[in-house]
Amino acid sequence: MTTHSLVEVLGYAASAAVLATFCMSTMIPLRILALVSNVLFIAYGFVDHLYPVFVLHAILFPVNALRLVQFQRSVQSTVRNVLDGRAPIFITEEMTIHEASVVLCSHNIGASCVLAGDRLVGIFTERDILWKVVAAGRDPGAMRVAEAMTPDPRTVSAETSLVDALSLMTDGHFRHLPVADGGGRVIAMLSIRDIPSEHQIMYHQSKVAFDSPTAATRIKSSFRYWFSWSSP
C-alpha cells in the first residue's frame, strides 16, 4: 500500500468517525468537535486532492452548524419558553384526599399546588396518593391533604433555564415544579413532560458521560461556557 493510499484510508476512516458523531451524538462538546473537524477535513481533502472527503465535509459543515445552533437554542431556553399559558390548579391543605383527587382527575393533571391563603405550603401529587394513602391503608375520605402533601416544595422562576429546572427535577427525583413570580405567587406548574424530549436526552446523555457526583454542575458550566458569547 502506498503512502498516498494509506492517507486516503485514514482520511476516509476519520471522515466516517466524524459522520458518526454528527449522526448520533447529542453532546454539545462532541458536536463542536465534529464542527471543527469538518473545517479541518475540508482543508485536508482540498490540499491532498481527496475530493470525496472534501465534498462530504463541505456538505456536513452547514448541516452540523445548524444542528449546533438548534442545540444552543435548546440549552438557552427558559421555563417561560415551554409554559403553555394554562393556569395552575390549587387545592387547600384542609381538603380531604378524596376531594383533592377529584380535582386532579377533573383537570387531568398529576399534581397540584397546596395553598394556605396565597402562600404556597406544599405540593400534592398522584405519587402521594399511591404511597401515603393507598399503600398505607389510609381512608381518603378522612385523611387531609396536609398529611400527605410534600411540604415547602422547591420553586423556580419563569426565567430559570430549562437546564437548571431539569437538573433540579432529576437530582430531586420529582416530576413537577411550581413556577413562582418575584413576589412568591405561583403562576404555573412545570411538568417533566413540558421539557422537550430532545432536551432531556441531551441532558441525560451528557450526565452519563460525565458520571460523577458533580455531573449536573459540570454540564451546566460547560453549557454556559460554550454559549455565553451569544446570551442576550
C-alpha positions as CSV (number, residue, x, y, z in Angstrom):
1,M,0.0,0.0,0.0
2,T,1.4,3.3,-1.0
3,T,1.8,6.3,1.4
4,H,-0.9,8.2,-0.5
5,S,-3.4,5.3,-0.4
6,L,-2.7,5.0,3.4
7,V,-3.5,8.7,3.8
8,E,-6.7,8.2,1.8
9,V,-7.7,5.3,4.1
10,L,-7.0,7.3,7.2
11,G,-8.9,10.2,5.7
12,Y,-12.0,8.2,5.0
13,A,-11.9,6.5,8.3
14,A,-11.6,9.8,10.2
15,S,-14.4,11.2,8.0
16,A,-16.6,8.2,8.9
17,A,-15.9,8.8,12.6
18,V,-16.9,12.5,12.3
19,L,-20.0,11.4,10.3
20,A,-21.0,9.0,13.1
21,T,-20.5,11.7,15.7
22,F,-22.7,14.1,13.6
23,C,-25.5,11.5,13.2
24,M,-25.5,10.0,16.7
25,S,-24.3,12.5,19.3
26,T,-26.4,14.9,21.3
27,M,-23.4,16.0,23.4
28,I,-22.5,19.7,22.9
29,P,-18.7,19.2,23.2
30,L,-18.8,16.4,20.6
31,R,-20.9,18.5,18.3
32,I,-18.3,21.3,18.5
33,L,-15.5,18.8,17.9
34,A,-17.3,17.5,14.8
35,L,-17.8,21.0,13.5
36,V,-14.1,21.8,13.9
37,S,-13.3,18.5,12.3
38,N,-15.5,19.4,9.3
39,V,-13.4,22.5,8.7
40,L,-10.1,20.6,9.0
41,F,-11.2,17.8,6.7
42,I,-12.4,20.3,4.1
43,A,-8.9,21.8,4.0
44,Y,-7.3,18.4,4.2
45,G,-9.4,17.0,1.3
46,F,-8.7,20.0,-0.8
47,V,-4.9,20.2,-0.3
48,D,-4.4,16.4,-0.7
49,H,-6.9,16.2,-3.6
50,L,-9.2,13.8,-1.7
51,Y,-12.2,15.3,-3.2
52,P,-14.8,12.8,-1.7
53,V,-13.6,13.8,1.8
54,F,-13.8,17.5,0.7
55,V,-17.3,17.1,-0.6
56,L,-18.5,15.1,2.3
57,H,-17.5,17.7,4.9
58,A,-18.5,20.6,2.8
59,I,-22.0,19.2,2.9
60,L,-21.8,18.2,6.6
61,F,-20.5,21.6,7.8
62,P,-23.6,23.7,7.3
63,V,-25.9,20.9,8.5
64,N,-23.8,20.3,11.6
65,A,-23.6,24.1,12.2
66,L,-27.4,24.3,12.0
67,R,-27.8,21.4,14.4
68,L,-25.4,23.0,16.8
69,V,-27.4,26.2,16.7
70,Q,-30.6,24.3,17.5
71,F,-28.9,22.7,20.5
72,Q,-27.7,26.1,21.6
73,R,-31.2,27.5,21.5
74,S,-32.4,24.5,23.4
75,V,-29.8,25.0,26.1
76,Q,-30.7,28.7,26.4
77,S,-34.4,28.0,26.7
78,T,-36.1,29.1,29.9
79,V,-39.1,27.8,31.7
80,R,-41.2,30.5,30.2
81,N,-40.5,29.1,26.7
82,V,-42.3,25.9,27.5
83,L,-45.2,27.1,29.6
84,D,-48.4,27.0,27.5
85,G,-50.3,29.6,29.4
86,R,-52.5,27.2,31.3
87,A,-53.5,28.4,34.8
88,P,-52.2,26.4,37.8
89,I,-54.7,24.4,39.8
90,F,-54.8,24.9,43.5
91,I,-56.1,22.9,46.5
92,T,-56.0,23.6,50.2
93,E,-54.4,21.6,53.0
94,E,-57.8,21.2,54.7
95,M,-59.3,19.3,51.7
96,T,-59.7,15.5,52.1
97,I,-57.6,13.3,49.9
98,H,-60.8,12.2,48.1
99,E,-61.7,15.8,47.3
100,A,-58.2,16.6,46.1
101,S,-58.1,13.5,44.0
102,V,-61.3,14.6,42.3
103,V,-59.7,18.0,41.5
104,L,-56.7,16.2,39.9
105,C,-58.9,13.9,37.9
106,S,-61.3,16.6,36.7
107,H,-58.4,18.7,35.4
108,N,-56.4,15.7,34.1
109,I,-53.3,16.7,36.0
110,G,-50.8,14.7,38.1
111,A,-50.0,17.4,40.7
112,S,-51.4,20.5,42.3
113,C,-50.0,23.3,44.5
114,V,-51.3,23.4,48.0
115,L,-52.1,26.9,49.3
116,A,-52.8,28.4,52.7
117,G,-54.3,31.7,51.7
118,D,-52.0,33.0,49.0
119,R,-48.9,31.2,50.4
120,L,-47.5,28.0,48.9
121,V,-47.2,25.4,51.6
122,G,-46.9,22.2,49.7
123,I,-47.4,20.2,46.5
124,F,-49.8,17.2,46.2
125,T,-49.2,14.6,43.6
126,E,-50.6,11.3,42.4
127,R,-47.5,9.6,43.9
128,D,-48.5,11.0,47.3
129,I,-51.9,9.3,46.9
130,L,-50.3,6.0,46.0
131,W,-47.6,5.9,48.6
132,K,-49.0,7.8,51.6
133,V,-52.7,6.9,51.3
134,V,-53.4,3.7,49.3
135,A,-50.2,1.8,50.2
136,A,-50.5,3.0,53.9
137,G,-54.2,1.8,54.1
138,R,-55.5,5.3,55.0
139,D,-59.1,6.4,54.4
140,P,-59.0,9.0,51.6
141,G,-62.4,10.4,52.8
142,A,-61.0,11.2,56.2
143,M,-57.3,12.0,55.6
144,R,-56.4,15.6,54.9
145,V,-54.1,16.9,52.2
146,A,-51.8,18.4,54.9
147,E,-51.0,14.8,56.0
148,A,-50.0,13.5,52.5
149,M,-48.6,16.5,50.7
150,T,-44.9,17.3,50.2
151,P,-44.3,20.5,52.3
152,D,-42.3,23.5,51.3
153,P,-41.6,22.4,47.7
154,R,-38.8,23.9,45.6
155,T,-39.9,26.6,43.1
156,V,-38.4,28.1,40.1
157,S,-39.0,31.4,38.2
158,A,-40.2,31.7,34.7
159,E,-36.7,32.9,33.7
160,T,-35.0,29.8,35.1
161,S,-33.1,27.9,32.4
162,L,-34.5,24.5,31.4
163,V,-31.1,23.1,32.2
164,D,-31.4,24.3,35.8
165,A,-35.0,23.2,36.1
166,L,-34.3,19.7,34.6
167,S,-31.2,19.4,36.9
168,L,-33.3,20.2,39.9
169,M,-36.0,17.7,39.0
170,T,-33.6,15.0,38.1
171,D,-31.5,15.4,41.3
172,G,-34.6,15.7,43.5
173,H,-36.4,12.8,41.9
174,F,-39.6,14.7,41.3
175,R,-41.6,15.4,38.2
176,H,-43.3,18.7,39.0
177,L,-42.0,22.2,39.9
178,P,-44.1,25.2,40.9
179,V,-43.2,28.3,39.0
180,A,-43.4,31.5,41.1
181,D,-43.1,35.2,40.3
182,G,-40.9,37.7,42.1
183,G,-43.4,38.0,44.9
184,G,-43.6,34.3,45.5
185,R,-47.0,33.9,43.9
186,V,-47.4,30.6,42.0
187,I,-48.1,31.4,38.3
188,A,-47.7,27.9,36.7
189,M,-46.7,24.3,37.3
190,L,-43.8,22.9,35.3
191,S,-44.1,19.2,34.5
192,I,-41.2,17.0,33.3
193,R,-43.5,16.4,30.2
194,D,-43.2,20.1,29.3
195,I,-39.5,19.8,28.7
196,P,-38.8,18.8,25.1
197,S,-37.6,15.1,24.8
198,E,-34.6,16.1,22.8
199,H,-33.5,18.4,25.6
200,Q,-33.9,15.6,28.1
201,I,-32.0,13.2,26.0
202,M,-29.1,15.6,25.6
203,Y,-29.0,16.3,29.3
204,H,-29.1,12.7,30.4
205,Q,-26.5,11.5,27.9
206,S,-24.2,14.3,29.0
207,K,-24.7,13.4,32.6
208,V,-24.0,9.7,32.0
209,A,-20.8,10.7,30.1
210,F,-19.5,12.8,33.0
211,D,-20.7,10.1,35.5
212,S,-19.7,12.0,38.7
213,P,-21.4,13.4,41.7
214,T,-20.9,16.9,40.3
215,A,-22.2,16.0,36.8
216,A,-25.1,18.5,36.8
217,T,-22.8,21.3,37.8
218,R,-20.2,20.4,35.2
219,I,-22.8,20.1,32.4
220,K,-24.4,23.5,33.2
221,S,-20.9,25.1,33.5
222,S,-20.0,23.6,30.1
223,F,-23.2,24.8,28.5
224,R,-22.7,28.3,29.9
225,Y,-19.1,28.4,28.8
226,W,-19.8,27.4,25.2
227,F,-22.8,29.6,24.7
228,S,-22.2,32.6,26.9
229,W,-21.0,34.5,23.8
230,S,-24.5,34.6,22.4
231,S,-26.5,35.0,25.5
232,P,-28.8,38.0,25.4
